[in-house]
């Protein structure tokens, strides 16, 4: 921790297309949004002590012994970040967010990225994202991929990020004029996400042991897998990777109808092959997709509840929040 007070902002994200592909070295197309989390710290003491404007309690984490298992609630994430950032002295301050918490817009990634940055991280966006991903894994026990933290750390104003999760290279894909991105909550909180997420990831690893890296596999390789559940998981990942690349290509030329069609197919694949949707999400996607001016809609993020993302003509929907692609994490003041 530097001797001076420090502050940092990190955004949440919404994923346009490419879910449950990041941890298999696949492709994703998320965007950082304008809403996010701000952490302000003043150095001193031998604990990292944070108050939240949005959640009860105070997180107090000893600098030398940060133990996420000993913490509860959002303090676990603070402990995960302190373990990663390993500051030599303590700090005290506040955290506030403009994100809805636990809605599937990566409020936890925003907290991690902002806090690790405020604690004095000196690397680039990729190193920052990797530290925040490890903090998330320590705190939640969920073996998440890099998408959320990298979108938050590296976001580009006005653009989605096409991320290659084999090399972790990324490039901006500008969001064309004449469309709106809306996020609509299903009303269902994501309770079972942790254990089912780990199970899906293990199934993808089982598929890769049979047919090699899913990134390089084809649908005929998936078809040769004997276990029907493992076969479906592989089919989702392989087809989703192709949809992400096609969507990035179509977005670049402003073919919004084609992007919307790919989003609908992504949802069907997450529902039928990856089995991470829910009746609430399916109903919402169907309802929104049928409205005039809607190009497409799909669940976004891990699934099992949370949000739907819709691509629409401007003003087509009056539910949920319109989001804009915003810049990635940065220091303040
Ligand atoms: C969560 C994880 C990400 C990614 C998505 C599903 O948001 O944190 O790494 O795996 O689920 O695409």
Boltz pocket constraint, residues with backbone or C-beta under 6 A from the ligand:
constraints:
  - pocket:
      binder: B
      contacts: [[A, 18], [A, 19], [A, 20], [A, 21], [A, 22], [A, 23], [A, 144], [A, 145], [A, 146], [A, 147], [A, 148], [A, 301], [A, 302], [A, 303]]
      max_distance: 6.0
